[in-house]
Amino acid sequence: MDWLDLFWKAASLLSMLIAIGSVIYAHLTRRATSNAEDIKALSQSILDLKTEVTEALGAAREKTRDDLKGHDRRIQSLESEVRHLPTKDQVHGLELAIKDIGISVASLSERVNAIGGTVALIDEYLRTASESGGDSK
């Protein structure tokens, strides 16, 4: 009977160890399952965020591309206008030419004033002569 009693005690101890092991296993796997669900939820959140960021970057890239096209058109327009503008040397030459024209106009103005004075004297003489009877000799 010793063997049978020993067998029952061993079986009882073994069943108790199996029960304790089952409880520990259930506790550990319950946490692992919870963690796995949390990880899955986080992974989905990361994928959603990645999708949103990718879409936002795509939209920003398109806007930037459109802005660059607009700037390129404006730069080309400015470059075509600048081609027709005079250089600094040409502007300086124009400045000197205008200065020379100003001097010439001042000289002509003096001559015209002198001629105007002469014309005024002739006019006065002719008026005086016509008032005195038309005898100019």
Disulfide bonds with the S-S distance in Angstrom:
none
